[in-house]
Amino acid sequence: MDKRFTDFFTSAVERFSKETPAHAVAFARSAIANGKDNWQKPAPPIADARGVRIPSPNGAIAARLYTPLGAGVAPGPGLIFFHGGGFIVGDVASYDSACRRLAAHSRLRVLSVDYRLAPEHAFPAAHDDAKTALHWALQNANNLGMDADNLAVGGDSAGGTLAAWLGHYARDNAINLSGQLLIFPLLQLVETKSKQRKSPDAHLLGNQALNAIRKLYVADADPADPRLSPLFSDSFKSLPPALVITAGLDPLKAEGQAYADKLAAAGNQVQSLHFRAMPHGFISLTGLVPGALAASEESFERFGRMMQSLTD
């Protein structure tokens, strides 16, 4: 992995352990904003990208709609996507290249959604924003070029937490979702000590980073709450078809596979895709990690094919 990137994360984690949360968060957000273009390969061309504002009782939620060249005549299938960043960092802007690539290779219209971040906004702020975005997208699907009867949810890391939980929320509230894309998802926050491992990217999502999530976002909530830890949900029956993507150098790979196994055991349609040599976060590291671009493209194309197969 590129030394610039590992040095950045080493510095960020050290700041979270030594400095006040406000200073550490400000450093991490600034570094991501300034470095994001250097971490990604150029995004492929798409037909259109435009900003969207989602009304919310807590203030408008920023979003960006990506329409790929291969989307076909509207309305068509769509994906509501939530970025990663441990509920602390990340936004629509920092995921622009990844979402352009996702739209282009899946041939799906993608609505990338911001949500409130910790420590300014602790749990359940991000979850509430994700729920608001889902309902708004369903109600405004035609204006987005999306088919309300063929919507999926997806996300990476903490965004995968939100997407996985929305799968359960949709089922429990009679909302039909066509699929879920879970990319190296964070699926439980109860046990974090075992996630510190001796891998090249252990510091990217080891004990200190996960403890920061628990301290700043989970705060006083129960980490076993299934909204925070979808792996511990009571029921896995009748959930949307899923593609679960895991990475061999990712401390979260075991829980990702365990989640896929639970989905399959409950009778859901589930596909798994594993990249043995990839680290956590690889879809945002296509310019730094050898093989990350190919792994990202394969992941997105696989999800597009899965969504297409469900409508054939």
PLY file of the C-alpha trace (Angstrom):
ply
format ascii 1.0
element vertex 312
property float x
property float y
property float z
element edge 311
property int vertex1
property int vertex2
end_header
0.00 0.00 0.00
1.20 3.53 -0.80
3.25 4.96 2.08
1.52 8.37 1.84
-1.78 6.77 2.70
-0.55 4.56 5.52
1.32 7.53 7.01
-1.89 9.56 6.94
-3.87 6.88 8.78
-1.11 6.27 11.29
-1.07 9.97 12.09
-4.87 10.15 12.26
-5.15 7.21 14.67
-2.41 8.62 16.88
-4.29 11.91 17.03
-7.51 10.14 18.06
-5.62 8.49 20.92
-3.69 11.57 22.07
-5.69 14.68 21.15
-9.17 15.94 21.87
-11.81 14.45 19.56
-12.51 17.84 17.99
-8.88 18.34 16.91
-8.48 14.77 15.68
-11.71 14.87 13.67
-10.82 18.23 12.13
-7.43 16.85 11.05
-8.93 13.72 9.50
-11.65 15.58 7.63
-9.22 18.16 6.27
-6.73 15.51 5.17
-9.41 13.54 3.32
-10.75 16.66 1.61
-7.26 17.65 0.47
-6.05 14.18 -0.48
-9.06 12.46 -2.02
-8.14 13.29 -5.63
-4.67 11.78 -5.18
-6.06 8.49 -3.85
-8.25 7.69 -6.85
-7.72 6.83 -10.49
-9.63 9.15 -12.84
-13.33 8.30 -12.86
-14.90 6.98 -16.05
-17.26 9.25 -18.00
-20.95 9.22 -17.11
-23.98 10.92 -18.61
-24.73 13.29 -15.72
-24.04 14.13 -12.09
-26.09 16.69 -10.20
-26.62 17.83 -6.65
-29.82 17.00 -4.80
-31.22 18.33 -1.53
-33.31 15.97 0.59
-35.67 17.73 3.03
-35.31 16.66 6.64
-36.56 17.92 10.02
-32.89 18.25 10.99
-31.89 20.31 7.97
-31.53 19.46 4.29
-29.47 16.37 3.51
-26.99 16.80 0.65
-26.94 14.11 -2.02
-25.63 13.65 -5.55
-27.36 11.77 -8.37
-25.16 9.92 -10.87
-26.62 8.78 -14.19
-24.37 6.45 -16.19
-24.19 6.29 -19.96
-25.60 2.77 -19.84
-28.56 3.49 -17.59
-31.17 3.06 -20.31
-34.49 4.79 -20.57
-35.86 6.19 -17.31
-37.26 5.09 -15.00
-34.81 2.31 -14.29
-33.28 0.51 -11.33
-31.49 2.68 -8.81
-29.12 2.43 -5.87
-29.16 4.61 -2.75
-25.56 4.67 -1.55
-24.09 5.63 1.84
-20.38 6.42 2.18
-18.00 4.98 4.75
-15.87 6.82 7.29
-16.76 5.37 10.68
-19.71 7.76 11.12
-17.03 10.42 11.74
-15.52 11.38 8.36
-16.47 11.15 4.71
-19.04 12.87 2.53
-20.54 12.92 -0.94
-17.61 14.97 -2.29
-14.92 12.58 -1.06
-16.81 9.65 -2.65
-17.41 11.35 -5.98
-14.91 9.26 -7.96
-16.03 6.01 -6.33
-19.69 6.74 -7.06
-19.00 7.73 -10.66
-17.19 4.43 -11.07
-20.02 2.59 -9.30
-22.63 4.12 -11.60
-20.61 3.53 -14.76
-19.80 -0.12 -14.10
-23.12 -1.16 -12.55
-25.12 0.80 -15.14
-27.39 1.90 -12.31
-28.47 5.38 -11.35
-26.79 6.05 -8.01
-28.00 8.48 -5.35
-25.04 9.14 -3.02
-26.31 10.46 0.31
-24.63 12.48 3.05
-25.61 12.03 6.69
-24.81 13.79 9.93
-21.49 12.82 11.48
-20.14 12.34 14.99
-19.08 13.75 17.35
-21.39 16.64 16.48
-24.24 14.18 15.93
-24.19 10.88 17.80
-26.36 7.80 17.23
-29.01 7.60 15.86
-28.44 10.73 13.72
-26.84 8.95 10.75
-29.47 6.20 10.88
-32.29 8.73 10.97
-30.85 10.53 7.93
-30.49 7.24 6.05
-34.11 6.40 6.77
-35.23 9.86 5.66
-33.26 9.48 2.43
-34.82 6.10 1.70
-38.37 7.38 2.13
-37.64 10.50 0.08
-36.11 8.46 -2.76
-39.14 6.20 -2.85
-41.47 9.19 -3.01
-39.39 11.03 -5.61
-38.14 8.11 -7.67
-39.57 9.37 -10.98
-37.75 12.70 -10.61
-34.52 10.74 -10.08
-35.09 8.57 -13.13
-35.50 5.60 -10.83
-38.18 2.93 -10.61
-39.62 2.98 -7.09
-40.27 -0.76 -7.41
-36.65 -1.48 -8.27
-34.52 0.34 -5.71
-31.53 -1.02 -3.81
-29.49 0.25 -0.89
-25.74 0.03 -0.51
-22.68 1.33 1.23
-19.15 0.61 2.31
-17.85 0.19 5.87
-20.07 2.37 8.12
-22.24 3.02 5.08
-22.61 -0.74 4.91
-23.95 -0.63 8.47
-26.65 1.78 7.33
-27.48 -0.23 4.21
-27.69 -3.53 6.08
-29.92 -2.00 8.75
-32.16 -0.44 6.08
-32.69 -3.91 4.66
-34.21 -4.96 7.99
-36.07 -1.65 8.37
-37.60 -1.96 4.90
-38.79 -5.52 5.54
-40.34 -4.54 8.88
-42.16 -1.59 7.29
-43.46 -3.32 4.14
-41.01 -1.48 1.86
-39.87 -3.53 -1.11
-36.17 -3.25 -1.88
-34.67 -5.04 -4.85
-31.19 -5.50 -3.45
-28.43 -4.51 -1.05
-24.76 -3.89 -1.80
-22.59 -4.38 1.30
-18.94 -3.47 0.68
-16.56 -4.51 3.48
-19.41 -3.64 5.86
-19.07 -2.84 9.55
-21.71 -5.16 11.00
-21.11 -5.23 14.74
-19.61 -2.91 17.34
-19.80 -5.15 20.39
-16.44 -6.90 20.07
-13.60 -4.76 18.74
-10.46 -6.17 20.37
-10.22 -9.15 18.04
-10.23 -6.83 15.03
-6.70 -5.58 15.73
-4.67 -7.89 13.56
-1.20 -8.07 12.07
-2.01 -7.11 8.51
-0.60 -4.31 6.34
-3.69 -2.19 7.02
-4.40 -3.15 10.63
-4.04 0.44 11.70
-6.74 1.52 9.22
-9.45 -0.16 11.24
-7.95 -1.59 14.38
-8.80 -1.14 18.04
-8.17 2.60 18.19
-10.26 3.44 15.15
-13.14 1.23 16.27
-12.95 2.59 19.79
-13.22 6.09 18.32
-16.43 5.05 16.57
-17.83 3.65 19.80
-16.86 6.73 21.77
-17.97 9.38 19.28
-20.95 7.86 17.45
-22.28 5.04 19.64
-21.72 7.22 22.72
-24.18 6.13 25.42
-26.17 3.75 23.21
-26.00 -0.05 23.41
-23.48 -1.27 20.81
-25.54 -4.46 20.49
-28.50 -2.44 19.20
-29.23 -4.09 15.81
-29.19 -0.68 14.15
-25.51 -0.45 15.12
-24.80 -4.18 14.91
-27.02 -5.68 12.18
-25.16 -8.98 12.62
-27.11 -9.43 15.87
-30.57 -8.81 14.39
-33.29 -11.12 15.65
-34.46 -12.25 12.23
-32.80 -12.59 8.84
-35.86 -13.81 6.99
-37.24 -12.08 3.88
-34.39 -9.60 3.39
-33.42 -8.08 0.02
-31.08 -10.03 -2.27
-27.52 -9.14 -1.32
-24.02 -8.90 -2.69
-21.52 -8.98 0.19
-17.97 -7.94 -0.67
-15.09 -8.75 1.67
-11.34 -8.12 1.59
-8.59 -10.41 2.78
-6.57 -7.68 4.51
-9.61 -6.26 6.26
-10.29 -6.85 9.98
-14.01 -6.90 9.11
-13.85 -9.81 6.67
-15.06 -12.45 9.17
-18.20 -10.56 10.13
-18.94 -9.82 6.50
-18.83 -13.51 5.69
-20.83 -14.34 8.83
-23.52 -11.91 7.72
-23.63 -13.46 4.25
-23.94 -16.91 5.86
-26.85 -15.73 8.03
-28.60 -14.27 5.01
-28.20 -17.52 3.09
-29.25 -19.70 6.04
-32.48 -17.71 6.30
-33.30 -18.42 2.66
-32.32 -15.09 1.12
-30.59 -14.68 -2.21
-26.98 -13.79 -1.49
-23.78 -13.59 -3.48
-20.33 -13.18 -1.97
-17.24 -11.69 -3.56
-13.89 -11.90 -1.78
-10.64 -10.15 -2.73
-7.82 -11.86 -0.89
-5.18 -9.15 -1.45
-7.35 -6.07 -0.85
-7.44 -3.86 2.27
-10.40 -2.22 3.93
-11.51 0.83 1.94
-10.14 -0.30 -1.42
-12.92 1.28 -3.52
-11.58 4.69 -2.44
-7.93 3.74 -2.97
-7.80 2.91 -6.68
-4.84 5.24 -7.20
-2.82 3.87 -4.29
-3.43 0.13 -3.96
-2.40 -2.18 -6.80
-5.42 -4.14 -7.97
-7.96 -1.90 -6.24
-9.28 -0.48 -9.51
-9.92 -3.94 -10.98
-11.49 -5.16 -7.73
-13.77 -2.12 -7.59
-14.87 -2.50 -11.19
-15.55 -6.21 -10.75
-17.59 -5.52 -7.61
-19.72 -2.86 -9.26
-20.26 -4.87 -12.43
-21.31 -7.90 -10.37
-23.92 -5.86 -8.52
-25.25 -4.43 -11.75
-25.61 -7.91 -13.18
-27.33 -9.09 -10.00
-29.85 -6.28 -10.18
-30.45 -6.96 -13.87
-31.00 -10.67 -13.22
-33.65 -9.88 -10.64
-35.71 -7.98 -13.20
-35.33 -10.37 -16.15
0 1
1 2
2 3
3 4
4 5
5 6
6 7
7 8
8 9
9 10
10 11
11 12
12 13
13 14
14 15
15 16
16 17
17 18
18 19
19 20
20 21
21 22
22 23
23 24
24 25
25 26
26 27
27 28
28 29
29 30
30 31
31 32
32 33
33 34
34 35
35 36
36 37
37 38
38 39
39 40
40 41
41 42
42 43
43 44
44 45
45 46
46 47
47 48
48 49
49 50
50 51
51 52
52 53
53 54
54 55
55 56
56 57
57 58
58 59
59 60
60 61
61 62
62 63
63 64
64 65
65 66
66 67
67 68
68 69
69 70
70 71
71 72
72 73
73 74
74 75
75 76
76 77
77 78
78 79
79 80
80 81
81 82
82 83
83 84
84 85
85 86
86 87
87 88
88 89
89 90
90 91
91 92
92 93
93 94
94 95
95 96
96 97
97 98
98 99
99 100
100 101
101 102
102 103
103 104
104 105
105 106
106 107
107 108
108 109
109 110
110 111
111 112
112 113
113 114
114 115
115 116
116 117
117 118
118 119
119 120
120 121
121 122
122 123
123 124
124 125
125 126
126 127
127 128
128 129
129 130
130 131
131 132
132 133
133 134
134 135
135 136
136 137
137 138
138 139
139 140
140 141
141 142
142 143
143 144
144 145
145 146
146 147
147 148
148 149
149 150
150 151
151 152
152 153
153 154
154 155
155 156
156 157
157 158
158 159
159 160
160 161
161 162
162 163
163 164
164 165
165 166
166 167
167 168
168 169
169 170
170 171
171 172
172 173
173 174
174 175
175 176
176 177
177 178
178 179
179 180
180 181
181 182
182 183
183 184
184 185
185 186
186 187
187 188
188 189
189 190
190 191
191 192
192 193
193 194
194 195
195 196
196 197
197 198
198 199
199 200
200 201
201 202
202 203
203 204
204 205
205 206
206 207
207 208
208 209
209 210
210 211
211 212
212 213
213 214
214 215
215 216
216 217
217 218
218 219
219 220
220 221
221 222
222 223
223 224
224 225
225 226
226 227
227 228
228 229
229 230
230 231
231 232
232 233
233 234
234 235
235 236
236 237
237 238
238 239
239 240
240 241
241 242
242 243
243 244
244 245
245 246
246 247
247 248
248 249
249 250
250 251
251 252
252 253
253 254
254 255
255 256
256 257
257 258
258 259
259 260
260 261
261 262
262 263
263 264
264 265
265 266
266 267
267 268
268 269
269 270
270 271
271 272
272 273
273 274
274 275
275 276
276 277
277 278
278 279
279 280
280 281
281 282
282 283
283 284
284 285
285 286
286 287
287 288
288 289
289 290
290 291
291 292
292 293
293 294
294 295
295 296
296 297
297 298
298 299
299 300
300 301
301 302
302 303
303 304
304 305
305 306
306 307
307 308
308 309
309 310
310 311
